[in-house]
Amino acid sequence: MEKHLGPRHVSLVLRTGAKPAGNDVGDTAMDITQVLLAAQSPDANLRTVAEGNLTQFQEQNLPNFLLSLSIELSNDEKPPESRRLAGIILKNSLDAKDSAKKELLTQQWVSVDPSIKLKIKESLLVTLGSSVHDARHTSSQVIAKVASIEIPRREWQDLVAKLLGNMTSPGASAPLKQATLEALGYVCEEISSQDLEQDQVNAVLTAVVQGMNQTELSPEVRLAAVKALYNALDFAESNFANEMERNYIMKVVCETAVSKEVEIRQAAFECLVAIASTYYSHLDPYMQTIFNLTANAVKGDEEPVALQAVEFWSAICDEEIALQDEYEGSEDGNSTVHFRFIGKALPSLVPMLLETLLKQEEDQDQDDNVWNISMSGGTCLGLISRTVGDAVVPLVMPFVEANITKPDWHCREAATFAFGSILEGPSVEKLSPLVQAGLDFLLNTMNDANSQVKDTTAWTLGRVFELLHSPAGTNPIINNSNLPRIISVLLESSKDAPNVAEKVCGAIYFLAQGYEDAESISSVLTPYLPNIIAALLSAADRADTTHFRLRASAYEALNEIVRVSNIPETSGIIGQLLQEIMRRLNLTFDLHILSSGDKEKQSDLQALLCGVLQVIIQKLSSTDAKSIISQTADQLMMLFLRVFACHNSTVHEEAMLAIGALAYATGPDFVKYMPNFFTYLEAGLQNYEEYQVCSISVGVVGDICRALEDKILPFCDRIMTVLLKDLSSSMLNRSVKPPIFSCFGDIALAIGENFEKYLPYAMPMLQGAAELLGTLDQSDDDMVDYGNQLRRGIFEAYSGILQGIKGPKAQLMIPYATHLLQFTEAVFKDRSRDDSVTKAAVAVLGDLADTLGQSSKDLFKTHLFHVEFLRECQAHELDDEVRETAQWAQGMINQAVVVS
């Protein structure tokens, strides 16, 4: 019993100390030490009681709880362990990854009494001068969390000045400067560039750059300064626009890149990478200096520094690729901002990167997540080939030819890696002769004695098939004479080491994918189909692999083989495969589950098998072989229902998709499965936490509506109730809401005029969503994309409802027509809409005219925007679907407005 006395005693102290906010605070901070220590005790009982005490204190008196933690953190006489935990709890009381929790914590802090907040902030600033590194570090993080809440609200406006005061104080110690710079960096990371005035930004940059100066003797201070600069770069736009300030910043960064400390050099190159991405347009005067710095680092520096040096050129490639995409087809306008740094540096840059390919690690092929100088150089080479196209080929091919047959495996692997890296970017005309000349060599290399060489060769073959294999082209890389050899080598190599076999499966996937748009040509694969399927199933069953990727890669390749197969020739083979996959799925229910790892493996396997079944069902149901599905539908549905009983979100996604395919395949007959399936469908529609499951479930409702038509009616009340609740929920991820609106359209199309009862509930939701669109941030690309998804969903809902209710009850839509036209006009005026929104908007105009007929005449005469909209959409530069939809809509409107 005695071992419980400590925490019980502490609990009483905390309860008494938690009541007032006055002089007891200091005592509480002292007493809390024992609780924080007990909360880290190896004794589980002590820990549990102490954690309960902390929670109780937090819930009963949050302001004093936070103040107690900040005082504990700031007191150098307290044990490091209690201070560390105090800092962690304090930080977690201000921030969370979950957005809803983060908002709650923010509001809690905002509501704390200002006098207590002031004491907490003063404690944190004092802690920056602590002699204990962990306390300083934690305090700098907590300061930034408080700043992230307060500075955007125009509070704690003197924080930056106080931090800068630490830097300029004559007696400031190196640890204080280091912690202050760290805090400045974290603050810049947490807030947006609009939250600081320009004079504050200037002062921060001045302090940071001075901290980087070689006259600063403490390496810890200089490292903190470089890291702070990295976080402050987004704030420095006007400073980079000023040539004198920019020159000074770049001079200090470049000088820091040759510091004697590895960590500081690495951090300086990280700054250069960020500058390449953020201030590309200002880089021209500094490129020769930067090239020399990166070349020296790649050639002879420590790997962490060399990696960042290569990353600089990758960042430049990313910028120039983006510029090329932006100005594609434009005759002018790009010369001022596109410096073509990569093209200018090419003769020196490519040899430098080719040398990195020879620096492989032994056995790196066993871990594809490895990131070393060789992988980094190859990745950069690939980006360069995308940036400059054909120009890279003559610089790389001599290296390939010189190394491909050398006895040293490092040379052979580097040559193959170099060749595979440049296959995206150059023209097919430039690469085809090289690939055709080298394909046989690559196939032979799949028998190389070295596993890394085989691994890279399999990857390169996959790249060849992905990027250059075009059976319908004039001079295809794969033809009737070399296909047997290719298939034979791939199937044999699928038995190789797991990492090699995985890439071989990828190569088979891309080989098959090449025939996707030319199904008649895919007949050439038919003779090989049984052997390919057998090899992929065997690869999926391999017991010698510890990672999941080989199995996943094998089943993905199998899916692609099914997708491209020529069903008139292969329906029997695919039918047998269907039985085999069903058998495998059935076996998963009998696996012995002894741990969470076993459960995860079972779920992963079930998800893969459901994915294969979905592809097979889709393939067979779109052809004359649909009878194969109808004969096995009962067994399939039973398997899927058993999968749902396993309660795993990943499997539920795949099983839902497969059921959607089955509903399409079986049509009205699917109704017999609804009573058993509906429980799982309803649960999926209410799964806010795993919102992907919810989104897919919404899509499956659409599939079922199209399959069952009015037979869905008995389930509609519950479906609509859940969907309307979903739309009202703040807990559901916003990405699910546009598909829900589309689903309204699917339901209305299925049940026709029976949708009348849902109009009073559905239409306000549509109108509310339309109004919400006006509040979205148009400067945020993600919000623009979301806005387009939402618009499309709203239009698809209106189209489905209009078409569904067309007929005797069409007049029910008249009260909503004016709002619909106003919304459509607003979308027409918004140039951020994409083509899919344009098509959906035009379609709804036609549906409105078609459904309301003469009743829409005055509406269209009042809202004349449609004349210009449809004229624009019938213009030749838009895609065919938009143009055809506009022509149809114009016809419907003409019929509606013509005087009888």
Secondary structure, 3 states (H helix, E strand, C coil): CHHHHHHHHHHHHHHHHCCCCCCHHHHHHHHHHHHHHHCCCCCHHHHHHHHHHHHHHHHHCHHHHHHHHHHHHHCCCCCHHHHHHHHHHHHHCCCCCCHHHHHHHHHHHHCCCHHHHHHHHHHHHHHCCCCCHHHHHHHHHHHHHHHHHHHHHCCCCCHHHHHHHHHHCCCCCHHHHHHHHHHHHHHHHHCCHHHCCHHHHHHHHHHHHHHHCCCCCCHHHHHHHHHHHHHHHHHCHHHHHCHHHHHHHHHHHHHHCCCCCHHHHHHHHHHHHHHHHHCHHHCHHHHHHHHHHHHHHHHHCCHHHHHHHHHHHHHHHHHHHHHHHHCCCCCCCCCCCCCCHHHHHHHHHHHHHHHHCCCCCCCHHHCCCCCCHHHHHHHHHHHHHHHHHHHHHHHHHHHHHHHCCCCCHHHHHHHHHHHHHCCCCCCHHHHHHHHHHHHHHHHHHCCCCCHHHHHHHHHHHHHHHHHHCCCCCCCCCCCCCCHHHHHHHHHHHCCCCHHHHHHHHHHHHHHHHCCCCCCCHHHHHHHHHHHHHHHHHHHHCCCCCCCCHHHHHHHHHHHHHHHHCCHHHHHHHHHHHHHHHHHHHHHHCCCCCCCHHHHHHHHHHHHHHHHHHHHHHHHHHCCCCHHHHHHHHHHHHHHHHHHHCCCCHHHHHHHHHHHHHHHHHHHHHHHHHHHHHHHHHHHHHCCCCCHHHHHHHHHHHHHHHHHHHHHHHHHHHHHHHHHHHHHHCCCCCHHHHHHHHHHHHHHHHHHHHHHHHHHHHHHHHHHHHHHHHHHCCCCCHHHHHHHHHHHHHHHHHHHHHHHHHCCCCHHHHHHHHHHHHHHHHHHHHCCCCCHHHHHHHHHHHHHHHHHHHHHHHHHHHHCCHHHHHHHHHCCCCCCHHHHHHHHHHHHHHHHHHCCC
